[in-house]
């Protein structure tokens, strides 16, 4: 098995980040956790192009890539299963400024439905809420220092 190539978009507004909400097992337990919007990079696809595609497919919105943040390598365990992701991170923004006013976004991924919502960055930095992948909190801390 090989690491999965992924891309995630950090979308910020009023000291909040847009994240998808998940329920279930994660690397530090079980319950609610969050992840920025993004997904897998397809073979032959650039990570920035994949991110634009993922936002369009999952949230039905258009984004602008504002800045490349960096790369995270996330190796984690859930029960007896190891996961390994190489993640390209970008700072992104909505093309349509009206999208910033939306509170809830329906996330559609195949036949799976979930929600994405704005969440205070401080809740993740203080570790009151769980956000993945590992290393994302440190990246958020760098961004909000600027």
Order of alpha helices (4+ residues) and beta strands (2+ residues): beta-beta-beta-alpha-beta-beta-beta-beta-alpha-beta-alpha
